[in-house]
């Protein structure tokens, strides 16, 4: 997933992405924002970041069903980083 995001990052419209996020479960948007920023697509995640700051109150695990306590947490995206992410380029 990280590889695909890194390849598509230049084509992401941040405003449209944030609008689309409003139609999906909030944890999906949190994970997507974290992954986008992780692969260096911060510009594409900019409007999404504002949406998450406004809406997210709870942390969500990066890997659904994975550990929620113990792993590091990303306070910007409110994501429990319970999996290693690598983009293969």
PDB file of N, CA, C and O in Angstrom:
ATOM      1  N   UNK A   1       0.823  -1.181   0.000  1.00  0.00           N
ATOM      2  CA  UNK A   1       0.000   0.000   0.000  1.00  0.00           C
ATOM      3  C   UNK A   1       0.873   1.254   0.000  1.00  0.00           C
ATOM      4  O   UNK A   1       0.581   2.211  -0.716  1.00  0.00           O
ATOM      5  N   UNK A   2       1.925   1.253   0.786  1.00  0.00           N
ATOM      6  CA  UNK A   2       2.806   2.418   0.863  1.00  0.00           C
ATOM      7  C   UNK A   2       3.463   2.690  -0.490  1.00  0.00           C
ATOM      8  O   UNK A   2       3.662   3.847  -0.861  1.00  0.00           O
ATOM      9  N   UNK A   3       3.795   1.647  -1.215  1.00  0.00           N
ATOM     10  CA  UNK A   3       4.407   1.809  -2.530  1.00  0.00           C
ATOM     11  C   UNK A   3       3.440   2.493  -3.488  1.00  0.00           C
ATOM     12  O   UNK A   3       3.821   3.409  -4.218  1.00  0.00           O
ATOM     13  N   UNK A   4       2.197   2.048  -3.483  1.00  0.00           N
ATOM     14  CA  UNK A   4       1.178   2.639  -4.360  1.00  0.00           C
ATOM     15  C   UNK A   4       0.952   4.098  -3.998  1.00  0.00           C
ATOM     16  O   UNK A   4       0.878   4.953  -4.881  1.00  0.00           O
ATOM     17  N   UNK A   5       0.842   4.387  -2.719  1.00  0.00           N
ATOM     18  CA  UNK A   5       0.633   5.770  -2.284  1.00  0.00           C
ATOM     19  C   UNK A   5       1.791   6.672  -2.694  1.00  0.00           C
ATOM     20  O   UNK A   5       1.576   7.808  -3.117  1.00  0.00           O
ATOM     21  N   UNK A   6       3.000   6.178  -2.573  1.00  0.00           N
ATOM     22  CA  UNK A   6       4.155   7.007  -2.943  1.00  0.00           C
ATOM     23  C   UNK A   6       4.160   7.294  -4.440  1.00  0.00           C
ATOM     24  O   UNK A   6       4.565   8.376  -4.868  1.00  0.00           O
ATOM     25  N   UNK A   7       3.713   6.328  -5.234  1.00  0.00           N
ATOM     26  CA  UNK A   7       3.659   6.528  -6.683  1.00  0.00           C
ATOM     27  C   UNK A   7       2.543   7.483  -7.093  1.00  0.00           C
ATOM     28  O   UNK A   7       2.691   8.222  -8.067  1.00  0.00           O
ATOM     29  N   UNK A   8       1.442   7.478  -6.374  1.00  0.00           N
ATOM     30  CA  UNK A   8       0.289   8.318  -6.707  1.00  0.00           C
ATOM     31  C   UNK A   8       0.301   9.674  -6.009  1.00  0.00           C
ATOM     32  O   UNK A   8      -0.545  10.521  -6.295  1.00  0.00           O
ATOM     33  N   UNK A   9       1.224   9.886  -5.121  1.00  0.00           N
ATOM     34  CA  UNK A   9       1.204  11.072  -4.262  1.00  0.00           C
ATOM     35  C   UNK A   9       1.164  12.397  -5.021  1.00  0.00           C
ATOM     36  O   UNK A   9       0.546  13.351  -4.547  1.00  0.00           O
ATOM     37  N   UNK A  10       1.796  12.480  -6.165  1.00  0.00           N
ATOM     38  CA  UNK A  10       1.826  13.730  -6.928  1.00  0.00           C
ATOM     39  C   UNK A  10       0.471  14.051  -7.559  1.00  0.00           C
ATOM     40  O   UNK A  10       0.214  15.198  -7.927  1.00  0.00           O
ATOM     41  N   UNK A  11      -0.383  13.058  -7.685  1.00  0.00           N
ATOM     42  CA  UNK A  11      -1.679  13.257  -8.338  1.00  0.00           C
ATOM     43  C   UNK A  11      -2.814  13.467  -7.335  1.00  0.00           C
ATOM     44  O   UNK A  11      -3.968  13.630  -7.733  1.00  0.00           O
ATOM     45  N   UNK A  12      -2.502  13.465  -6.057  1.00  0.00           N
ATOM     46  CA  UNK A  12      -3.534  13.592  -5.034  1.00  0.00           C
ATOM     47  C   UNK A  12      -3.985  15.041  -4.904  1.00  0.00           C
ATOM     48  O   UNK A  12      -3.166  15.948  -4.755  1.00  0.00           O
ATOM     49  N   UNK A  13      -5.284  15.243  -4.963  1.00  0.00           N
ATOM     50  CA  UNK A  13      -5.882  16.552  -4.724  1.00  0.00           C
ATOM     51  C   UNK A  13      -6.289  16.569  -3.252  1.00  0.00           C
ATOM     52  O   UNK A  13      -7.230  15.876  -2.863  1.00  0.00           O
ATOM     53  N   UNK A  14      -5.593  17.350  -2.435  1.00  0.00           N
ATOM     54  CA  UNK A  14      -5.791  17.350  -0.990  1.00  0.00           C
ATOM     55  C   UNK A  14      -7.216  17.712  -0.594  1.00  0.00           C
ATOM     56  O   UNK A  14      -7.771  17.107   0.323  1.00  0.00           O
ATOM     57  N   UNK A  15      -7.808  18.672  -1.256  1.00  0.00           N
ATOM     58  CA  UNK A  15      -9.166  19.113  -0.914  1.00  0.00           C
ATOM     59  C   UNK A  15     -10.183  18.011  -1.229  1.00  0.00           C
ATOM     60  O   UNK A  15     -11.077  17.740  -0.427  1.00  0.00           O
ATOM     61  N   UNK A  16     -10.045  17.382  -2.390  1.00  0.00           N
ATOM     62  CA  UNK A  16     -10.957  16.294  -2.755  1.00  0.00           C
ATOM     63  C   UNK A  16     -10.771  15.087  -1.839  1.00  0.00           C
ATOM     64  O   UNK A  16     -11.733  14.392  -1.512  1.00  0.00           O
ATOM     65  N   UNK A  17      -9.538  14.846  -1.433  1.00  0.00           N
ATOM     66  CA  UNK A  17      -9.266  13.738  -0.529  1.00  0.00           C
ATOM     67  C   UNK A  17      -9.954  13.958   0.816  1.00  0.00           C
ATOM     68  O   UNK A  17     -10.543  13.029   1.368  1.00  0.00           O
ATOM     69  N   UNK A  18      -9.885  15.166   1.342  1.00  0.00           N
ATOM     70  CA  UNK A  18     -10.542  15.479   2.613  1.00  0.00           C
ATOM     71  C   UNK A  18     -12.055  15.354   2.485  1.00  0.00           C
ATOM     72  O   UNK A  18     -12.716  14.864   3.401  1.00  0.00           O
ATOM     73  N   UNK A  19     -12.604  15.788   1.366  1.00  0.00           N
ATOM     74  CA  UNK A  19     -14.048  15.664   1.143  1.00  0.00           C
ATOM     75  C   UNK A  19     -14.453  14.192   1.074  1.00  0.00           C
ATOM     76  O   UNK A  19     -15.486  13.807   1.622  1.00  0.00           O
ATOM     77  N   UNK A  20     -13.659  13.383   0.416  1.00  0.00           N
ATOM     78  CA  UNK A  20     -13.947  11.950   0.323  1.00  0.00           C
ATOM     79  C   UNK A  20     -13.827  11.283   1.694  1.00  0.00           C
ATOM     80  O   UNK A  20     -14.573  10.353   2.002  1.00  0.00           O
ATOM     81  N   UNK A  21     -12.903  11.749   2.502  1.00  0.00           N
ATOM     82  CA  UNK A  21     -12.707  11.169   3.837  1.00  0.00           C
ATOM     83  C   UNK A  21     -13.959  11.325   4.692  1.00  0.00           C
ATOM     84  O   UNK A  21     -14.238  10.487   5.549  1.00  0.00           O
ATOM     85  N   UNK A  22     -14.699  12.379   4.464  1.00  0.00           N
ATOM     86  CA  UNK A  22     -15.919  12.623   5.245  1.00  0.00           C
ATOM     87  C   UNK A  22     -16.991  11.573   4.970  1.00  0.00           C
ATOM     88  O   UNK A  22     -17.946  11.457   5.738  1.00  0.00           O
ATOM     89  N   UNK A  23     -16.852  10.811   3.894  1.00  0.00           N
ATOM     90  CA  UNK A  23     -17.838   9.785   3.557  1.00  0.00           C
ATOM     91  C   UNK A  23     -17.414   8.393   4.024  1.00  0.00           C
ATOM     92  O   UNK A  23     -18.151   7.424   3.838  1.00  0.00           O
ATOM     93  N   UNK A  24     -16.249   8.293   4.620  1.00  0.00           N
ATOM     94  CA  UNK A  24     -15.699   6.994   5.040  1.00  0.00           C
ATOM     95  C   UNK A  24     -15.541   6.965   6.561  1.00  0.00           C
ATOM     96  O   UNK A  24     -15.587   8.010   7.211  1.00  0.00           O
ATOM     97  N   UNK A  25     -15.357   5.781   7.121  1.00  0.00           N
ATOM     98  CA  UNK A  25     -15.094   5.704   8.560  1.00  0.00           C
ATOM     99  C   UNK A  25     -13.829   6.493   8.926  1.00  0.00           C
ATOM    100  O   UNK A  25     -12.833   6.448   8.204  1.00  0.00           O
ATOM    101  N   UNK A  26     -13.877   7.197  10.025  1.00  0.00           N
ATOM    102  CA  UNK A  26     -12.770   8.047  10.459  1.00  0.00           C
ATOM    103  C   UNK A  26     -11.436   7.292  10.581  1.00  0.00           C
ATOM    104  O   UNK A  26     -10.411   7.830  10.164  1.00  0.00           O
ATOM    105  N   UNK A  27     -11.406   6.070  11.132  1.00  0.00           N
ATOM    106  CA  UNK A  27     -10.123   5.354  11.205  1.00  0.00           C
ATOM    107  C   UNK A  27      -9.454   5.163   9.856  1.00  0.00           C
ATOM    108  O   UNK A  27      -8.225   5.143   9.782  1.00  0.00           O
ATOM    109  N   UNK A  28     -10.223   5.022   8.792  1.00  0.00           N
ATOM    110  CA  UNK A  28      -9.636   4.881   7.459  1.00  0.00           C
ATOM    111  C   UNK A  28      -8.869   6.137   7.096  1.00  0.00           C
ATOM    112  O   UNK A  28      -7.759   6.065   6.569  1.00  0.00           O
ATOM    113  N   UNK A  29      -9.463   7.291   7.380  1.00  0.00           N
ATOM    114  CA  UNK A  29      -8.816   8.561   7.074  1.00  0.00           C
ATOM    115  C   UNK A  29      -7.571   8.760   7.929  1.00  0.00           C
ATOM    116  O   UNK A  29      -6.567   9.286   7.450  1.00  0.00           O
ATOM    117  N   UNK A  30      -7.631   8.346   9.182  1.00  0.00           N
ATOM    118  CA  UNK A  30      -6.468   8.463  10.058  1.00  0.00           C
ATOM    119  C   UNK A  30      -5.306   7.641   9.514  1.00  0.00           C
ATOM    120  O   UNK A  30      -4.175   8.119   9.433  1.00  0.00           O
ATOM    121  N   UNK A  31      -5.598   6.405   9.145  1.00  0.00           N
ATOM    122  CA  UNK A  31      -4.543   5.526   8.615  1.00  0.00           C
ATOM    123  C   UNK A  31      -3.993   6.052   7.292  1.00  0.00           C
ATOM    124  O   UNK A  31      -2.781   6.052   7.076  1.00  0.00           O
ATOM    125  N   UNK A  32      -4.877   6.497   6.414  1.00  0.00           N
ATOM    126  CA  UNK A  32      -4.442   7.024   5.125  1.00  0.00           C
ATOM    127  C   UNK A  32      -3.550   8.241   5.307  1.00  0.00           C
ATOM    128  O   UNK A  32      -2.506   8.346   4.663  1.00  0.00           O
ATOM    129  N   UNK A  33      -3.947   9.152   6.169  1.00  0.00           N
ATOM    130  CA  UNK A  33      -3.131  10.338   6.427  1.00  0.00           C
ATOM    131  C   UNK A  33      -1.757   9.975   6.954  1.00  0.00           C
ATOM    132  O   UNK A  33      -0.746  10.523   6.515  1.00  0.00           O
ATOM    133  N   UNK A  34      -1.729   9.045   7.902  1.00  0.00           N
ATOM    134  CA  UNK A  34      -0.448   8.604   8.452  1.00  0.00           C
ATOM    135  C   UNK A  34       0.434   8.023   7.346  1.00  0.00           C
ATOM    136  O   UNK A  34       1.615   8.355   7.244  1.00  0.00           O
ATOM    137  N   UNK A  35      -0.150   7.155   6.523  1.00  0.00           N
ATOM    138  CA  UNK A  35       0.622   6.516   5.445  1.00  0.00           C
ATOM    139  C   UNK A  35       1.107   7.529   4.418  1.00  0.00           C
ATOM    140  O   UNK A  35       2.250   7.453   3.966  1.00  0.00           O
ATOM    141  N   UNK A  36       0.262   8.468   4.048  1.00  0.00           N
ATOM    142  CA  UNK A  36       0.674   9.497   3.097  1.00  0.00           C
ATOM    143  C   UNK A  36       1.861  10.288   3.621  1.00  0.00           C
ATOM    144  O   UNK A  36       2.832  10.519   2.900  1.00  0.00           O
ATOM    145  N   UNK A  37       1.779  10.699   4.867  1.00  0.00           N
ATOM    146  CA  UNK A  37       2.878  11.463   5.444  1.00  0.00           C
ATOM    147  C   UNK A  37       4.132  10.596   5.560  1.00  0.00           C
ATOM    148  O   UNK A  37       5.250  11.072   5.367  1.00  0.00           O
ATOM    149  N   UNK A  38       3.930   9.336   5.874  1.00  0.00           N
ATOM    150  CA  UNK A  38       5.057   8.404   6.032  1.00  0.00           C
ATOM    151  C   UNK A  38       5.834   8.228   4.722  1.00  0.00           C
ATOM    152  O   UNK A  38       7.052   8.056   4.742  1.00  0.00           O
ATOM    153  N   UNK A  39       5.135   8.272   3.593  1.00  0.00           N
ATOM    154  CA  UNK A  39       5.814   8.089   2.294  1.00  0.00           C
ATOM    155  C   UNK A  39       6.234   9.417   1.679  1.00  0.00           C
ATOM    156  O   UNK A  39       6.678   9.455   0.531  1.00  0.00           O
ATOM    157  N   UNK A  40       6.099  10.502   2.429  1.00  0.00           N
ATOM    158  CA  UNK A  40       6.576  11.798   1.961  1.00  0.00           C
ATOM    159  C   UNK A  40       5.565  12.594   1.155  1.00  0.00           C
ATOM    160  O   UNK A  40       5.943  13.522   0.440  1.00  0.00           O
ATOM    161  N   UNK A  41       4.298  12.254   1.254  1.00  0.00           N
ATOM    162  CA  UNK A  41       3.248  12.959   0.518  1.00  0.00           C
ATOM    163  C   UNK A  41       2.499  13.906   1.445  1.00  0.00           C
ATOM    164  O   UNK A  41       1.268  13.917   1.465  1.00  0.00           O
ATOM    165  N   UNK A  42       3.230  14.691   2.202  1.00  0.00           N
ATOM    166  CA  UNK A  42       2.625  15.593   3.181  1.00  0.00           C
ATOM    167  C   UNK A  42       1.701  16.610   2.536  1.00  0.00           C
ATOM    168  O   UNK A  42       0.683  16.984   3.118  1.00  0.00           O
ATOM    169  N   UNK A  43       2.050  17.056   1.343  1.00  0.00           N
ATOM    170  CA  UNK A  43       1.215  18.047   0.655  1.00  0.00           C
ATOM    171  C   UNK A  43      -0.163  17.468   0.337  1.00  0.00           C
ATOM    172  O   UNK A  43      -1.174  18.154   0.487  1.00  0.00           O
ATOM    173  N   UNK A  44      -0.206  16.235  -0.092  1.00  0.00           N
ATOM    174  CA  UNK A  44      -1.474  15.583  -0.393  1.00  0.00           C
ATOM    175  C   UNK A  44      -2.318  15.329   0.832  1.00  0.00           C
ATOM    176  O   UNK A  44      -3.540  15.212   0.738  1.00  0.00           O
ATOM    177  N   UNK A  45      -1.678  15.244   1.974  1.00  0.00           N
ATOM    178  CA  UNK A  45      -2.379  14.960   3.220  1.00  0.00           C
ATOM    179  C   UNK A  45      -2.770  16.217   3.992  1.00  0.00           C
ATOM    180  O   UNK A  45      -3.389  16.118   5.051  1.00  0.00           O
ATOM    181  N   UNK A  46      -2.424  17.382   3.487  1.00  0.00           N
ATOM    182  CA  UNK A  46      -2.612  18.627   4.246  1.00  0.00           C
ATOM    183  C   UNK A  46      -4.056  18.890   4.665  1.00  0.00           C
ATOM    184  O   UNK A  46      -4.307  19.149   5.842  1.00  0.00           O
ATOM    185  N   UNK A  47      -4.999  18.832   3.748  1.00  0.00           N
ATOM    186  CA  UNK A  47      -6.399  19.078   4.102  1.00  0.00           C
ATOM    187  C   UNK A  47      -6.955  17.935   4.942  1.00  0.00           C
ATOM    188  O   UNK A  47      -7.802  18.148   5.809  1.00  0.00           O
ATOM    189  N   UNK A  48      -6.482  16.742   4.686  1.00  0.00           N
ATOM    190  CA  UNK A  48      -6.897  15.589   5.473  1.00  0.00           C
ATOM    191  C   UNK A  48      -6.464  15.757   6.925  1.00  0.00           C
ATOM    192  O   UNK A  48      -7.184  15.371   7.846  1.00  0.00           O
ATOM    193  N   UNK A  49      -5.293  16.333   7.120  1.00  0.00           N
ATOM    194  CA  UNK A  49      -4.784  16.566   8.471  1.00  0.00           C
ATOM    195  C   UNK A  49      -5.719  17.494   9.252  1.00  0.00           C
ATOM    196  O   UNK A  49      -5.983  17.258  10.431  1.00  0.00           O
ATOM    197  N   UNK A  50      -6.210  18.527   8.611  1.00  0.00           N
ATOM    198  CA  UNK A  50      -7.150  19.447   9.263  1.00  0.00           C
ATOM    199  C   UNK A  50      -8.432  18.717   9.645  1.00  0.00           C
ATOM    200  O   UNK A  50      -8.972  18.923  10.732  1.00  0.00           O
ATOM    201  N   UNK A  51      -8.909  17.870   8.754  1.00  0.00           N
ATOM    202  CA  UNK A  51     -10.124  17.095   9.016  1.00  0.00           C
ATOM    203  C   UNK A  51      -9.928  16.180  10.225  1.00  0.00           C
ATOM    204  O   UNK A  51     -10.802  16.090  11.087  1.00  0.00           O
ATOM    205  N   UNK A  52      -8.798  15.512  10.286  1.00  0.00           N
ATOM    206  CA  UNK A  52      -8.516  14.593  11.393  1.00  0.00           C
ATOM    207  C   UNK A  52      -8.386  15.361  12.708  1.00  0.00           C
ATOM    208  O   UNK A  52      -8.901  14.917  13.734  1.00  0.00           O
ATOM    209  N   UNK A  53      -7.714  16.487  12.689  1.00  0.00           N
ATOM    210  CA  UNK A  53      -7.587  17.293  13.909  1.00  0.00           C
ATOM    211  C   UNK A  53      -8.943  17.695  14.457  1.00  0.00           C
ATOM    212  O   UNK A  53      -9.142  17.752  15.671  1.00  0.00           O
ATOM    213  N   UNK A  54      -9.860  17.970  13.567  1.00  0.00           N
ATOM    214  CA  UNK A  54     -11.193  18.400  13.977  1.00  0.00           C
ATOM    215  C   UNK A  54     -12.055  17.240  14.476  1.00  0.00           C
ATOM    216  O   UNK A  54     -12.814  17.403  15.431  1.00  0.00           O
ATOM    217  N   UNK A  55     -11.944  16.071  13.841  1.00  0.00           N
ATOM    218  CA  UNK A  55     -12.868  14.960  14.108  1.00  0.00           C
ATOM    219  C   UNK A  55     -12.355  13.858  15.029  1.00  0.00           C
ATOM    220  O   UNK A  55     -13.122  13.315  15.825  1.00  0.00           O
ATOM    221  N   UNK A  56     -11.078  13.523  14.934  1.00  0.00           N
ATOM    222  CA  UNK A  56     -10.564  12.348  15.655  1.00  0.00           C
ATOM    223  C   UNK A  56     -10.390  12.634  17.141  1.00  0.00           C
ATOM    224  O   UNK A  56      -9.736  13.602  17.530  1.00  0.00           O
ATOM    225  N   UNK A  57     -10.975  11.791  17.949  1.00  0.00           N
ATOM    226  CA  UNK A  57     -10.843  11.901  19.406  1.00  0.00           C
ATOM    227  C   UNK A  57     -10.121  10.696  19.997  1.00  0.00           C
ATOM    228  O   UNK A  57      -9.564  10.770  21.092  1.00  0.00           O
ATOM    229  N   UNK A  58     -10.135   9.581  19.259  1.00  0.00           N
ATOM    230  CA  UNK A  58      -9.528   8.355  19.755  1.00  0.00           C
ATOM    231  C   UNK A  58      -8.428   7.887  18.807  1.00  0.00           C
ATOM    232  O   UNK A  58      -8.451   8.161  17.607  1.00  0.00           O
ATOM    233  N   UNK A  59      -7.470   7.176  19.385  1.00  0.00           N
ATOM    234  CA  UNK A  59      -6.416   6.562  18.576  1.00  0.00           C
ATOM    235  C   UNK A  59      -6.975   5.301  17.923  1.00  0.00           C
ATOM    236  O   UNK A  59      -7.821   4.610  18.490  1.00  0.00           O
ATOM    237  N   UNK A  60      -6.486   5.022  16.730  1.00  0.00           N
ATOM    238  CA  UNK A  60      -6.858   3.804  16.022  1.00  0.00           C
ATOM    239  C   UNK A  60      -5.578   3.060  15.645  1.00  0.00           C
ATOM    240  O   UNK A  60      -4.583   3.698  15.298  1.00  0.00           O
ATOM    241  N   UNK A  61      -5.578   1.745  15.705  1.00  0.00           N
ATOM    242  CA  UNK A  61      -4.370   1.009  15.324  1.00  0.00           C
ATOM    243  C   UNK A  61      -4.125   1.088  13.814  1.00  0.00           C
ATOM    244  O   UNK A  61      -5.063   1.007  13.021  1.00  0.00           O
ATOM    245  N   UNK A  62      -2.882   1.244  13.432  1.00  0.00           N
ATOM    246  CA  UNK A  62      -2.516   1.253  12.022  1.00  0.00           C
ATOM    247  C   UNK A  62      -2.902  -0.074  11.378  1.00  0.00           C
ATOM    248  O   UNK A  62      -3.464  -0.103  10.283  1.00  0.00           O
ATOM    249  N   UNK A  63      -2.599  -1.155  12.058  1.00  0.00           N
ATOM    250  CA  UNK A  63      -2.976  -2.490  11.604  1.00  0.00           C
ATOM    251  C   UNK A  63      -4.214  -2.900  12.390  1.00  0.00           C
ATOM    252  O   UNK A  63      -4.111  -3.227  13.573  1.00  0.00           O
ATOM    253  N   UNK A  64      -5.385  -2.889  11.753  1.00  0.00           N
ATOM    254  CA  UNK A  64      -6.608  -3.252  12.476  1.00  0.00           C
ATOM    255  C   UNK A  64      -6.471  -4.624  13.122  1.00  0.00           C
ATOM    256  O   UNK A  64      -5.963  -5.563  12.509  1.00  0.00           O
ATOM    257  N   UNK A  65      -6.917  -4.729  14.338  1.00  0.00           N
ATOM    258  CA  UNK A  65      -6.825  -5.991  15.056  1.00  0.00           C
ATOM    259  C   UNK A  65      -5.478  -6.193  15.729  1.00  0.00           C
ATOM    260  O   UNK A  65      -5.304  -7.157  16.476  1.00  0.00           O
ATOM    261  N   UNK A  66      -4.522  -5.306  15.482  1.00  0.00           N
ATOM    262  CA  UNK A  66      -3.206  -5.411  16.103  1.00  0.00           C
ATOM    263  C   UNK A  66      -3.196  -4.797  17.493  1.00  0.00           C
ATOM    264  O   UNK A  66      -4.217  -4.316  17.983  1.00  0.00           O
ATOM    265  N   UNK A  67      -2.043  -4.821  18.110  1.00  0.00           N
ATOM    266  CA  UNK A  67      -1.882  -4.301  19.463  1.00  0.00           C
ATOM    267  C   UNK A  67      -2.261  -2.823  19.528  1.00  0.00           C
ATOM    268  O   UNK A  67      -1.915  -2.036  18.647  1.00  0.00           O
ATOM    269  N   UNK A  68      -2.976  -2.467  20.591  1.00  0.00           N
ATOM    270  CA  UNK A  68      -3.370  -1.078  20.788  1.00  0.00           C
ATOM    271  C   UNK A  68      -2.561  -0.425  21.902  1.00  0.00           C
ATOM    272  O   UNK A  68      -2.425   0.798  21.946  1.00  0.00           O
ATOM    273  N   UNK A  69      -2.031  -1.239  22.790  1.00  0.00           N
ATOM    274  CA  UNK A  69      -1.237  -0.718  23.902  1.00  0.00           C
ATOM    275  C   UNK A  69       0.207  -1.156  23.734  1.00  0.00           C
ATOM    276  O   UNK A  69       0.478  -2.305  23.384  1.00  0.00           O
ATOM    277  N   UNK A  70       1.118  -0.254  23.979  1.00  0.00           N
ATOM    278  CA  UNK A  70       2.532  -0.580  23.889  1.00  0.00           C
ATOM    279  C   UNK A  70       3.246   0.059  22.722  1.00  0.00           C
ATOM    280  O   UNK A  70       4.255   0.734  22.925  1.00  0.00           O
ATOM    281  N   UNK A  71       2.749  -0.130  21.472  1.00  0.00           N
ATOM    282  CA  UNK A  71       3.441   0.476  20.328  1.00  0.00           C
ATOM    283  C   UNK A  71       3.410   1.999  20.398  1.00  0.00           C
ATOM    284  O   UNK A  71       2.562   2.574  21.080  1.00  0.00           O
ATOM    285  N   UNK A  72       4.334   2.653  19.694  1.00  0.00           N
ATOM    286  CA  UNK A  72       4.332   4.124  19.670  1.00  0.00           C
ATOM    287  C   UNK A  72       3.055   4.662  19.041  1.00  0.00           C
ATOM    288  O   UNK A  72       2.344   3.961  18.321  1.00  0.00           O
ATOM    289  N   UNK A  73       2.791   5.919  19.334  1.00  0.00           N
ATOM    290  CA  UNK A  73       1.591   6.572  18.820  1.00  0.00           C
ATOM    291  C   UNK A  73       1.978   7.826  18.056  1.00  0.00           C
ATOM    292  O   UNK A  73       2.905   8.540  18.438  1.00  0.00           O
ATOM    293  N   UNK A  74       1.263   8.083  16.984  1.00  0.00           N
ATOM    294  CA  UNK A  74       1.439   9.311  16.217  1.00  0.00           C
ATOM    295  C   UNK A  74       0.309  10.246  16.644  1.00  0.00           C
ATOM    296  O   UNK A  74      -0.862   9.997  16.357  1.00  0.00           O
ATOM    297  N   UNK A  75       0.677  11.316  17.326  1.00  0.00           N
ATOM    298  CA  UNK A  75      -0.333  12.209  17.903  1.00  0.00           C
ATOM    299  C   UNK A  75      -1.023  13.079  16.854  1.00  0.00           C
ATOM    300  O   UNK A  75      -2.137  13.545  17.089  1.00  0.00           O
ATOM    301  N   UNK A  76      -0.399  13.305  15.722  1.00  0.00           N
ATOM    302  CA  UNK A  76      -1.022  14.113  14.669  1.00  0.00           C
ATOM    303  C   UNK A  76      -2.203  13.368  14.053  1.00  0.00           C
ATOM    304  O   UNK A  76      -3.286  13.932  13.893  1.00  0.00           O
ATOM    305  N   UNK A  77      -1.989  12.110  13.713  1.00  0.00           N
ATOM    306  CA  UNK A  77      -3.015  11.311  13.049  1.00  0.00           C
ATOM    307  C   UNK A  77      -3.818  10.464  14.024  1.00  0.00           C
ATOM    308  O   UNK A  77      -4.801   9.831  13.639  1.00  0.00           O
ATOM    309  N   UNK A  78      -3.403  10.450  15.275  1.00  0.00           N
ATOM    310  CA  UNK A  78      -4.032   9.621  16.310  1.00  0.00           C
ATOM    311  C   UNK A  78      -4.056   8.153  15.873  1.00  0.00           C
ATOM    312  O   UNK A  78      -5.094   7.492  15.856  1.00  0.00           O
ATOM    313  N   UNK A  79      -2.857   7.680  15.523  1.00  0.00           N
ATOM    314  CA  UNK A  79      -2.681   6.307  15.067  1.00  0.00           C
ATOM    315  C   UNK A  79      -1.702   5.596  15.989  1.00  0.00           C
ATOM    316  O   UNK A  79      -0.645   6.134  16.319  1.00  0.00           O
ATOM    317  N   UNK A  80      -2.059   4.384  16.403  1.00  0.00           N
ATOM    318  CA  UNK A  80      -1.150   3.507  17.131  1.00  0.00           C
ATOM    319  C   UNK A  80      -0.317   2.803  16.064  1.00  0.00           C
ATOM    320  O   UNK A  80      -0.849   2.041  15.257  1.00  0.00           O
ATOM    321  N   UNK A  81       0.976   3.056  16.063  1.00  0.00           N
ATOM    322  CA  UNK A  81       1.862   2.526  15.018  1.00  0.00           C
ATOM    323  C   UNK A  81       2.293   1.115  15.423  1.00  0.00           C
ATOM    324  O   UNK A  81       3.376   0.906  15.969  1.00  0.00           O
ATOM    325  N   UNK A  82       1.415   0.162  15.137  1.00  0.00           N
ATOM    326  CA  UNK A  82       1.633  -1.226  15.546  1.00  0.00           C
ATOM    327  C   UNK A  82       2.098  -2.104  14.386  1.00  0.00           C
ATOM    328  O   UNK A  82       1.999  -3.329  14.450  1.00  0.00           O
ATOM    329  N   UNK A  83       2.604  -1.476  13.331  1.00  0.00           N
ATOM    330  CA  UNK A  83       3.142  -2.212  12.173  1.00  0.00           C
ATOM    331  C   UNK A  83       4.203  -1.363  11.517  1.00  0.00           C
ATOM    332  O   UNK A  83       4.139  -0.134  11.552  1.00  0.00           O
ATOM    333  N   UNK A  84       5.182  -2.019  10.919  1.00  0.00           N
ATOM    334  CA  UNK A  84       6.231  -1.317  10.196  1.00  0.00           C
ATOM    335  C   UNK A  84       5.774  -1.106   8.753  1.00  0.00           C
ATOM    336  O   UNK A  84       5.228  -2.010   8.120  1.00  0.00           O
ATOM    337  N   UNK A  85       6.007   0.099   8.252  1.00  0.00           N
ATOM    338  CA  UNK A  85       5.573   0.433   6.892  1.00  0.00           C
ATOM    339  C   UNK A  85       6.798   0.748   6.055  1.00  0.00           C
ATOM    340  O   UNK A  85       7.630   1.571   6.435  1.00  0.00           O
ATOM    341  N   UNK A  86       6.900   0.080   4.904  1.00  0.00           N
ATOM    342  CA  UNK A  86       7.998   0.334   3.978  1.00  0.00           C
ATOM    343  C   UNK A  86       7.459   0.432   2.565  1.00  0.00           C
ATOM    344  O   UNK A  86       6.668  -0.408   2.137  1.00  0.00           O
ATOM    345  N   UNK A  87       7.877   1.437   1.853  1.00  0.00           N
ATOM    346  CA  UNK A  87       7.540   1.564   0.440  1.00  0.00           C
ATOM    347  C   UNK A  87       8.652   0.914  -0.355  1.00  0.00           C
ATOM    348  O   UNK A  87       9.828   1.214  -0.151  1.00  0.00           O
ATOM    349  N   UNK A  88       8.286   0.029  -1.254  1.00  0.00           N
ATOM    350  CA  UNK A  88       9.276  -0.639  -2.097  1.00  0.00           C
ATOM    351  C   UNK A  88       9.365   0.083  -3.426  1.00  0.00           C
ATOM    352  O   UNK A  88       8.442   0.026  -4.238  1.00  0.00           O
ATOM    353  N   UNK A  89      10.464   0.755  -3.640  1.00  0.00           N
ATOM    354  CA  UNK A  89      10.632   1.512  -4.901  1.00  0.00           C
ATOM    355  C   UNK A  89      11.780   0.969  -5.700  1.00  0.00           C
ATOM    356  O   UNK A  89      12.072   1.476  -6.784  1.00  0.00           O
TER     357      UNK A  89
END
